[in-house]
Amino acid sequence: MSATAVALLAGTVQLSTGGATAATPTAAAAATTDKVLVIGVDGAVLSRVKAANAPNLKRLMSEGLTADSKLYANPMAATSSGPGWSTIATGVWPDKHGVKDNSFTGKQFGTYPDWLTRVENAKPSLTTYAAADWEPIASTDQNGPIYSPKVDKRYSLKGDANGYGVEDPKIASAAAGELKNTSADASFVYFGEIDVAGHSSGAASQAYLDAIGRTDKHIGTILNAVTSRPTYSQENWKILVTTDHGHTDSGGHGGSTTQERGTFVIAKGAGIPAGSVRHDVRLVDVAATALKHVGVSTSGLDGVPLDSPDNDDFDTVRPKLQSRTDETGIPADVKGYTHTPPAGWSVDNSKMGTGGVTEWRGWAFATDEFWTQSQRDQWRELNVRSRDVFAVADSDEWADKTFTGTYDSTLVSPKWPVTGGTTRSLRFQSHYHHEAGQTAQVLVSYDGGASSVVKTFSADAVAQWQSIALNVPAGATNVQVKFRYSGDNNWYWAVDNVWIA
């Protein structure tokens, strides 16, 4: 990081890039050494971090990126530490890494290793480090370790009777020494006290805020160690802070409420605008960002690096999102749906029944927070591969209010240019929950001609990327895609990131 200045103010750490909100590549910057640090804070709720006395975390937010998002829920995985930290470490969702709860039964770390192990495999000359007091993260515990023995140095403590949460000062001291005095190319440091406070006192308590404050001081110790390195001025650091799950106000997690599913990523480093807020970041992006920063491939990951933002058309309607109309289970202050399509898109409701719940009358554009709270525990929470705003057709929720006819709505794409006689690929993320009696079809038409069906869903396709080969007819110059969903109080279909490759 070029022209980096360090200021220690009132016990906090300030990392400044000379006033620039995003680093501009220079010859000097190109000569720096890339290093990455991921700090994990167990069970931290972002809104409570913002309410706490946490100057170091707040400074990172003001000088970098803050992005909140939601986790899965059962049956993909519980909102527990095992699945959460495995998702952060591997950069893939639980349907790949296999960890569904804290038993670690079914783990697939051999196929989907942690990001530090990927660094070791790709660049063994780099120094890797992991420190934690929850044993499955870095110890030789039979349930783990999430970070494999290939990591150069692992510092693990037992914590309390439950295996975590009371050794944070020792973790901070040991990690600070490691980060200050070694090459420390890629590191993960874990703090558990916030989760302990959540379980004992609840996220709404003063005790929880106090635990955040103490953890923030430990983070300050870590950041001081980084900026005190003799070679710091020649180094390009990317620092990420994240959490594995949230907590209810009364305490606890594992379930499907938005409080329990809440996670966040705070990130600072070259190329990250100061004070930025994003809605398209997911927990799997931590590993992808860390790997890319030290020059290691992210192939095969669900995560994408933070410098590769989601440019999906549906995300452009975020300013048009509104609060609930007929729904009663969604908080009134959550703005999360609209029927206004993005530019170039349209919705054909000519066959749509009348009445029903307004929010879901034909294809709508919605966020995870809004849609999942319309009705929990019906697999809506499993739509983890969608980001920010996505399109959704939900006959189940539409039918919760008096209606006539059936649900029959078609989402229509813009006309995209193609070259006749070539083969293209239609790609999109699909979250489809099937029930007999409903129909989900993908249709295409060329140059405004008749539409033909290229895909019919007849079974669950949960959180899956779809790729459909399109044989473009000779002479064709454009293609238009249609997503038609019909049902009679059945389930739903969500679609995101539609593009022609």
C-alpha positions as CSV (number, residue, x, y, z in Angstrom):
1,M,0.0,0.0,0.0
2,S,1.6,3.2,-1.1
3,A,2.0,6.3,1.0
4,T,0.6,4.6,4.0
5,A,0.5,6.6,7.2
6,V,-0.3,5.2,10.6
7,A,-1.8,7.2,13.5
8,L,-2.4,5.9,16.9
9,L,-5.2,7.9,18.5
10,A,-6.7,7.3,21.9
11,G,-5.9,3.6,21.8
12,T,-7.3,3.0,18.3
13,V,-5.6,2.2,15.1
14,Q,-5.9,4.4,12.0
15,L,-4.8,3.1,8.6
16,S,-4.8,5.9,6.1
17,T,-4.1,5.8,2.4
18,G,-3.3,9.5,2.1
19,G,-6.9,10.5,1.6
20,A,-7.5,8.3,-1.5
21,T,-10.7,6.3,-1.4
22,A,-9.3,3.8,-3.9
23,A,-5.7,3.1,-4.6
24,T,-4.3,4.0,-8.0
25,P,-1.7,1.5,-9.3
26,T,1.8,3.0,-9.5
27,A,5.3,1.7,-10.0
28,A,5.9,1.9,-6.3
29,A,2.7,-0.1,-5.5
30,A,3.7,-2.8,-8.0
31,A,6.8,-3.4,-6.0
32,T,5.1,-4.0,-2.7
33,T,4.5,-7.4,-1.0
34,D,0.9,-8.5,-0.8
35,K,-0.3,-9.7,2.6
36,V,-3.7,-10.6,3.9
37,L,-5.3,-10.9,7.4
38,V,-8.7,-12.3,8.1
39,I,-10.1,-11.6,11.6
40,G,-13.0,-13.7,12.7
41,V,-15.4,-12.6,15.5
42,D,-17.8,-15.3,16.6
43,G,-21.5,-14.5,16.8
44,A,-21.2,-10.8,16.1
45,V,-24.3,-8.8,15.1
46,L,-23.4,-5.8,12.9
47,S,-26.1,-3.5,14.3
48,R,-24.7,-4.1,17.8
49,V,-21.1,-3.5,16.6
50,K,-22.3,-0.1,15.4
51,A,-23.9,0.5,18.7
52,A,-20.9,-0.6,20.8
53,N,-17.8,1.3,21.9
54,A,-15.7,-0.3,19.1
55,P,-13.5,2.4,17.6
56,N,-11.2,0.1,15.7
57,L,-14.0,-1.7,13.9
58,K,-15.7,1.5,13.2
59,R,-12.5,3.0,11.8
60,L,-12.1,0.0,9.5
61,M,-15.7,0.6,8.3
62,S,-15.1,4.3,7.7
63,E,-11.9,3.6,5.8
64,G,-13.1,0.6,3.9
65,L,-16.1,-1.5,3.1
66,T,-19.1,-2.7,5.1
67,A,-21.4,-5.4,3.7
68,D,-24.1,-7.3,5.5
69,S,-25.8,-10.4,4.2
70,K,-27.7,-13.5,5.3
71,L,-26.8,-17.1,5.8
72,Y,-28.6,-20.3,4.8
73,A,-30.8,-22.2,7.3
74,N,-31.7,-25.9,7.7
75,P,-31.8,-28.2,5.8
76,M,-28.7,-26.8,4.1
77,A,-27.1,-26.1,7.5
78,A,-27.8,-24.7,10.9
79,T,-26.7,-21.2,11.7
80,S,-23.9,-22.6,13.9
81,S,-20.2,-22.1,14.1
82,G,-19.2,-25.3,12.4
83,P,-20.9,-24.5,9.1
84,G,-20.2,-20.8,9.4
85,W,-16.5,-20.9,9.9
86,S,-16.2,-23.7,7.3
87,T,-18.0,-21.5,4.8
88,I,-15.7,-18.6,5.5
89,A,-12.6,-20.8,5.4
90,T,-13.4,-22.8,2.2
91,G,-15.2,-20.2,0.2
92,V,-18.0,-22.6,-0.7
93,W,-21.5,-23.1,0.7
94,P,-22.4,-26.1,3.0
95,D,-23.9,-28.0,0.1
96,K,-20.3,-28.4,-1.0
97,H,-18.1,-28.4,2.1
98,G,-20.5,-30.7,3.8
99,V,-20.6,-29.2,7.3
100,K,-24.2,-28.9,8.5
101,D,-23.7,-28.5,12.2
102,N,-21.0,-28.6,14.9
103,S,-20.6,-32.4,14.6
104,F,-18.7,-31.8,11.3
105,T,-20.2,-35.1,10.1
106,G,-19.9,-35.2,6.3
107,K,-17.1,-32.6,6.0
108,Q,-15.4,-32.4,2.6
109,F,-12.3,-30.5,3.5
110,G,-10.2,-32.8,1.2
111,T,-12.2,-31.6,-1.8
112,Y,-12.8,-28.0,-0.5
113,P,-9.8,-27.1,1.7
114,D,-9.5,-23.9,3.7
115,W,-8.0,-20.9,2.0
116,L,-4.7,-21.0,4.0
117,T,-4.2,-24.6,2.8
118,R,-4.9,-23.5,-0.8
119,V,-2.2,-20.9,-0.3
120,E,0.2,-23.6,0.9
121,N,-0.6,-25.8,-2.0
122,A,-0.2,-23.1,-4.6
123,K,2.6,-21.0,-3.0
124,P,4.4,-23.0,-0.3
125,S,7.0,-20.2,0.1
126,L,4.4,-18.0,1.7
127,T,4.0,-18.1,5.4
128,T,0.5,-19.0,6.7
129,Y,-0.8,-18.7,10.3
130,A,-4.1,-19.5,12.2
131,A,-4.9,-18.7,15.8
132,A,-8.1,-19.6,17.6
133,D,-9.5,-20.8,20.9
134,W,-12.4,-22.8,19.4
135,E,-10.7,-26.1,18.8
136,P,-12.2,-27.2,15.5
137,I,-10.7,-24.2,13.8
138,A,-7.0,-24.9,14.2
139,S,-6.4,-27.7,16.6
140,T,-6.1,-31.5,16.0
141,D,-9.6,-31.9,17.4
142,Q,-11.3,-34.9,15.8
143,N,-14.1,-32.7,14.5
144,G,-11.6,-30.5,12.6
145,P,-9.5,-28.9,12.0
146,I,-11.1,-26.5,9.6
147,Y,-7.6,-25.1,8.9
148,S,-5.5,-28.1,8.0
149,P,-2.1,-29.2,9.3
150,K,-0.6,-27.9,6.1
151,V,-0.8,-24.4,7.6
152,D,2.7,-23.3,8.7
153,K,1.7,-22.4,12.3
154,R,-1.5,-23.0,14.2
155,Y,-2.0,-21.6,17.6
156,S,-4.9,-23.3,19.3
157,L,-6.3,-23.1,22.9
158,K,-9.2,-24.9,24.5
159,G,-11.3,-22.0,25.7
160,D,-14.0,-22.7,28.3
161,A,-16.0,-25.9,28.9
162,N,-17.7,-25.5,25.6
163,G,-14.4,-25.1,23.8
164,Y,-14.3,-21.4,23.0
165,G,-14.5,-17.9,24.1
166,V,-12.3,-17.1,27.2
167,E,-8.8,-17.1,25.8
168,D,-9.1,-14.0,23.5
169,P,-6.4,-12.0,25.3
170,K,-3.9,-14.8,24.8
171,I,-4.9,-15.1,21.2
172,A,-4.4,-11.4,20.7
173,S,-1.0,-11.4,22.3
174,A,0.2,-14.5,20.4
175,A,-1.1,-13.3,17.0
176,A,0.3,-9.8,17.5
177,G,3.7,-11.3,18.0
178,E,3.4,-13.5,15.0
179,L,2.1,-10.7,12.8
180,K,4.7,-8.2,13.9
181,N,7.8,-10.3,13.8
182,T,7.4,-12.9,11.0
183,S,6.8,-12.7,7.3
184,A,3.0,-13.4,8.0
185,D,1.8,-13.5,4.4
186,A,-1.6,-15.0,5.0
187,S,-3.2,-15.2,8.5
188,F,-6.5,-16.0,10.2
189,V,-7.2,-14.9,13.8
190,Y,-10.3,-15.8,15.7
191,F,-12.0,-14.2,18.8
192,G,-14.9,-15.9,20.6
193,E,-16.0,-13.8,23.5
194,I,-18.8,-12.0,21.7
195,D,-20.5,-15.3,21.0
196,V,-20.2,-16.3,24.7
197,A,-21.9,-13.0,25.7
198,G,-24.6,-13.6,23.2
199,H,-25.4,-17.0,24.7
200,S,-25.3,-15.9,28.3
201,S,-26.9,-12.5,28.0
202,G,-28.4,-12.0,24.6
203,A,-27.5,-9.7,21.7
204,A,-29.7,-6.9,23.1
205,S,-27.7,-6.8,26.4
206,Q,-25.1,-4.4,27.7
207,A,-22.9,-7.4,28.4
208,Y,-22.9,-8.2,24.7
209,L,-21.9,-4.6,23.9
210,D,-19.2,-4.8,26.5
211,A,-17.8,-8.0,24.9
212,I,-17.7,-6.3,21.5
213,G,-15.8,-3.4,23.1
214,R,-13.2,-5.8,24.6
215,T,-12.9,-7.7,21.3
216,D,-12.4,-4.4,19.5
217,K,-9.4,-3.7,21.8
218,H,-7.9,-7.1,20.8
219,I,-8.4,-6.1,17.2
220,G,-6.6,-2.9,17.9
221,T,-3.7,-4.9,19.3
222,I,-3.6,-7.0,16.1
223,L,-3.8,-3.9,13.8
224,N,-1.0,-2.2,15.8
225,A,1.1,-5.2,15.3
226,V,0.6,-5.0,11.5
227,T,1.4,-1.3,11.3
228,S,4.4,-1.8,13.5
229,R,6.1,-4.2,11.2
230,P,9.6,-2.9,10.1
231,T,8.6,-3.6,6.5
232,Y,5.1,-2.3,6.6
233,S,5.7,0.7,4.3
234,Q,6.7,-1.8,1.6
235,E,3.7,-4.0,2.1
236,N,0.2,-4.1,0.6
237,W,-2.2,-5.3,3.3
238,K,-5.8,-6.4,2.9
239,I,-7.6,-6.8,6.1
240,L,-11.0,-8.5,6.4
241,V,-13.2,-8.9,9.5
242,T,-16.2,-11.3,9.5
243,T,-18.5,-13.4,11.6
244,D,-20.0,-16.9,11.3
245,H,-23.6,-16.2,12.4
246,G,-25.7,-13.8,14.4
247,H,-27.7,-14.0,17.6
248,T,-31.2,-13.4,18.8
249,D,-31.9,-10.5,21.1
250,S,-32.4,-13.0,23.9
251,G,-29.4,-15.0,23.0
252,G,-28.9,-18.1,20.8
253,H,-28.5,-19.1,17.2
254,G,-28.9,-22.1,14.9
255,G,-32.4,-21.2,13.5
256,S,-33.7,-19.3,10.6
257,T,-34.5,-15.9,11.9
258,T,-32.9,-13.0,10.1
259,Q,-31.0,-12.2,13.4
260,E,-29.5,-15.7,13.5
261,R,-28.7,-15.6,9.8
262,G,-27.0,-12.3,9.9
263,T,-23.4,-12.0,8.9
264,F,-21.1,-9.3,7.6
265,V,-17.8,-8.5,6.0
266,I,-15.7,-5.5,6.8
267,A,-12.7,-5.0,4.5
268,K,-10.0,-2.5,4.0
269,G,-7.1,-2.3,1.5
270,A,-6.1,-1.1,-1.9
271,G,-8.9,-0.7,-4.3
272,I,-11.7,-0.6,-1.6
273,P,-13.4,2.8,-1.4
274,A,-13.5,4.4,2.0
275,G,-16.9,4.3,3.7
276,S,-18.4,2.1,1.0
277,V,-21.4,-0.1,1.6
278,R,-22.4,-3.0,-0.6
279,H,-25.3,-5.5,-0.8
280,D,-23.9,-8.0,-3.2
281,V,-21.2,-9.5,-0.9
282,R,-21.6,-13.0,0.6
283,L,-19.7,-14.8,3.3
284,V,-18.0,-17.1,0.7
285,D,-16.3,-14.0,-0.7
286,V,-13.9,-13.8,2.2
287,A,-11.8,-16.7,1.1
288,A,-11.9,-15.6,-2.6
289,T,-10.8,-12.1,-1.7
290,A,-7.9,-13.4,0.5
291,L,-6.7,-15.8,-2.1
292,K,-6.8,-13.4,-5.0
293,H,-4.9,-10.8,-2.9
294,V,-1.9,-13.2,-2.6
295,G,-2.1,-14.4,-6.2
296,V,-3.8,-17.8,-5.7
297,S,-6.5,-19.1,-8.0
298,T,-10.1,-18.9,-6.8
299,S,-11.3,-21.5,-9.4
300,G,-14.0,-23.8,-8.0
301,L,-15.1,-21.4,-5.3
302,D,-18.6,-20.1,-4.8
303,G,-17.1,-16.8,-3.6
304,V,-15.9,-14.0,-5.8
305,P,-13.2,-11.4,-4.8
306,L,-14.4,-8.1,-3.6
307,D,-12.9,-6.3,-6.6
308,S,-15.2,-8.3,-8.9
309,P,-18.6,-6.8,-7.9
310,D,-21.9,-8.2,-9.1
311,N,-23.2,-6.3,-12.1
312,D,-26.5,-8.0,-12.4
313,D,-29.4,-6.0,-14.0
314,F,-31.7,-6.9,-11.2
315,D,-29.5,-5.1,-8.7
316,T,-30.2,-1.8,-10.4
317,V,-33.8,-1.7,-9.1
318,R,-32.6,-1.4,-5.4
319,P,-33.5,2.3,-5.3
320,K,-37.1,1.4,-6.2
321,L,-37.5,-1.2,-3.5
322,Q,-40.5,-0.6,-1.2
323,S,-41.8,-1.9,2.1
324,R,-44.6,-4.4,2.5
325,T,-48.1,-4.0,1.1
326,D,-50.2,-7.1,2.1
327,E,-47.5,-9.1,3.9
328,T,-47.7,-9.0,7.7
329,G,-44.7,-11.1,8.8
330,I,-42.1,-8.8,7.2
331,P,-41.1,-5.8,9.4
332,A,-42.6,-2.5,8.1
333,D,-39.2,-0.8,7.8
334,V,-37.7,-3.4,5.5
335,K,-37.7,-2.2,1.9
336,G,-37.3,-5.2,-0.2
337,Y,-39.6,-5.6,-3.2
338,T,-40.8,-4.0,-6.4
339,H,-42.7,-4.9,-9.5
340,T,-40.7,-2.3,-11.6
341,P,-38.3,-4.3,-13.8
342,P,-34.8,-3.1,-14.7
343,A,-34.3,-1.3,-17.9
344,G,-34.9,-3.6,-20.9
345,W,-36.7,-6.2,-18.9
346,S,-40.5,-6.7,-18.7
347,V,-43.1,-8.9,-17.0
348,D,-46.0,-10.4,-19.0
349,N,-49.0,-10.9,-16.6
350,S,-51.6,-11.3,-19.4
351,K,-52.4,-14.9,-18.1
352,M,-52.1,-13.9,-14.4
353,G,-55.0,-14.4,-12.1
354,T,-56.4,-11.5,-10.1
355,G,-56.2,-10.7,-6.4
356,G,-53.8,-12.5,-4.2
357,V,-50.9,-11.0,-2.2
358,T,-49.8,-7.8,-3.9
359,E,-46.1,-8.4,-3.3
360,W,-46.1,-11.6,-5.3
361,R,-48.7,-10.9,-8.0
362,G,-46.5,-12.0,-10.9
363,W,-42.7,-11.9,-11.1
364,A,-41.3,-9.5,-8.5
365,F,-37.8,-8.3,-7.7
366,A,-36.9,-8.8,-4.1
367,T,-34.1,-9.2,-1.5
368,D,-33.2,-12.1,0.7
369,E,-34.2,-10.3,3.8
370,F,-37.6,-9.4,2.4
371,W,-38.5,-12.7,0.7
372,T,-37.4,-15.1,3.4
373,Q,-39.4,-13.3,6.0
374,S,-42.6,-13.8,4.0
375,Q,-42.6,-17.3,5.3
376,R,-39.6,-19.0,7.0
377,D,-38.5,-22.6,6.9
378,Q,-39.7,-23.4,3.4
379,W,-36.3,-23.4,1.7
380,R,-36.3,-19.8,0.7
381,E,-33.3,-19.3,3.0
382,L,-31.4,-21.8,0.8
383,N,-31.2,-19.3,-2.1
384,V,-27.6,-18.6,-1.2
385,R,-26.1,-18.2,-4.7
386,S,-28.3,-15.2,-5.5
387,R,-26.9,-11.8,-4.6
388,D,-28.5,-8.5,-3.7
389,V,-31.8,-8.2,-5.7
390,F,-33.2,-11.2,-7.6
391,A,-36.4,-12.1,-9.5
392,V,-38.9,-14.3,-7.8
393,A,-42.2,-15.9,-8.8
394,D,-44.0,-17.3,-5.7
395,S,-47.4,-18.8,-6.2
396,D,-47.4,-20.1,-2.6
397,E,-47.2,-16.7,-1.0
398,W,-49.4,-15.1,-3.7
399,A,-52.2,-17.5,-2.8
400,D,-52.3,-16.4,0.9
401,K,-54.9,-13.8,0.0
402,T,-58.2,-14.3,-1.9
403,F,-57.6,-14.7,-5.6
404,T,-59.2,-15.9,-8.8
405,G,-57.6,-17.9,-11.6
406,T,-54.1,-19.3,-11.4
407,Y,-50.6,-17.9,-11.1
408,D,-49.1,-17.6,-14.6
409,S,-46.4,-14.9,-15.2
410,T,-43.5,-14.6,-17.6
411,L,-40.3,-12.6,-17.0
412,V,-38.9,-11.3,-20.3
413,S,-35.3,-10.3,-20.9
414,P,-33.9,-7.6,-23.2
415,K,-32.9,-8.6,-26.7
416,W,-29.2,-9.5,-26.6
417,P,-27.0,-9.5,-29.7
418,V,-25.8,-12.8,-31.1
419,T,-24.2,-14.0,-34.3
420,G,-26.0,-16.5,-36.5
421,G,-24.6,-20.0,-36.8
422,T,-22.7,-19.9,-33.4
423,T,-23.3,-21.6,-30.1
424,R,-23.8,-19.5,-27.1
425,S,-24.5,-20.3,-23.4
426,L,-27.4,-19.0,-21.4
427,R,-26.4,-18.8,-17.8
428,F,-28.3,-17.9,-14.7
429,Q,-28.7,-18.8,-11.0
430,S,-31.9,-20.8,-10.3
431,H,-33.5,-21.5,-7.0
432,Y,-36.5,-23.7,-7.8
433,H,-38.7,-25.5,-5.3
434,H,-41.0,-28.0,-7.2
435,E,-44.4,-29.4,-6.5
436,A,-46.7,-31.3,-8.8
437,G,-49.0,-29.0,-10.7
438,Q,-46.6,-26.1,-11.3
439,T,-44.6,-25.4,-14.4
440,A,-41.3,-23.6,-14.9
441,Q,-39.9,-23.1,-18.4
442,V,-37.1,-21.2,-20.0
443,L,-37.9,-20.1,-23.6
444,V,-35.9,-18.3,-26.2
445,S,-36.8,-16.5,-29.4
446,Y,-34.5,-15.1,-32.1
447,D,-35.1,-11.8,-33.9
448,G,-38.6,-11.5,-32.4
449,G,-39.7,-14.9,-33.8
450,A,-41.7,-17.7,-32.1
451,S,-40.5,-18.8,-28.6
452,S,-39.2,-22.3,-28.1
453,V,-38.7,-24.1,-24.8
454,V,-35.0,-24.8,-24.0
455,K,-35.4,-26.0,-20.4
456,T,-38.2,-27.3,-18.2
457,F,-37.8,-27.8,-14.5
458,S,-39.7,-30.8,-13.2
459,A,-37.7,-31.4,-9.9
460,D,-36.1,-29.2,-7.2
461,A,-33.2,-27.2,-8.5
462,V,-32.1,-25.5,-5.3
463,A,-29.4,-22.8,-5.4
464,Q,-28.0,-24.1,-8.6
465,W,-26.2,-22.4,-11.5
466,Q,-27.7,-23.3,-14.8
467,S,-26.0,-23.3,-18.2
468,I,-28.0,-24.0,-21.3
469,A,-26.4,-24.3,-24.8
470,L,-28.1,-22.1,-27.4
471,N,-27.6,-23.1,-31.1
472,V,-28.1,-19.7,-32.7
473,P,-29.9,-20.1,-36.1
474,A,-28.1,-18.8,-39.2
475,G,-28.7,-15.2,-39.8
476,A,-30.0,-14.4,-36.3
477,T,-28.9,-11.2,-34.8
478,N,-30.5,-11.2,-31.3
479,V,-31.9,-13.5,-28.7
480,Q,-34.6,-12.9,-26.1
481,V,-35.1,-15.1,-23.0
482,K,-38.3,-15.7,-21.2
483,F,-38.9,-17.4,-17.8
484,R,-42.5,-18.6,-17.4
485,Y,-43.8,-19.9,-14.1
486,S,-47.3,-21.1,-13.5
487,G,-48.8,-22.7,-10.4
488,D,-51.8,-23.1,-8.2
489,N,-50.7,-22.4,-4.6
490,N,-47.6,-24.4,-5.2
491,W,-44.0,-23.3,-4.5
492,Y,-41.7,-20.8,-6.2
493,W,-38.9,-20.0,-8.6
494,A,-36.1,-17.4,-8.1
495,V,-33.7,-16.3,-10.8
496,D,-30.6,-14.2,-10.7
497,N,-27.6,-13.2,-12.8
498,V,-29.0,-13.9,-16.2
499,W,-26.4,-13.5,-19.0
500,I,-25.4,-14.8,-22.4
501,A,-21.8,-16.2,-22.6
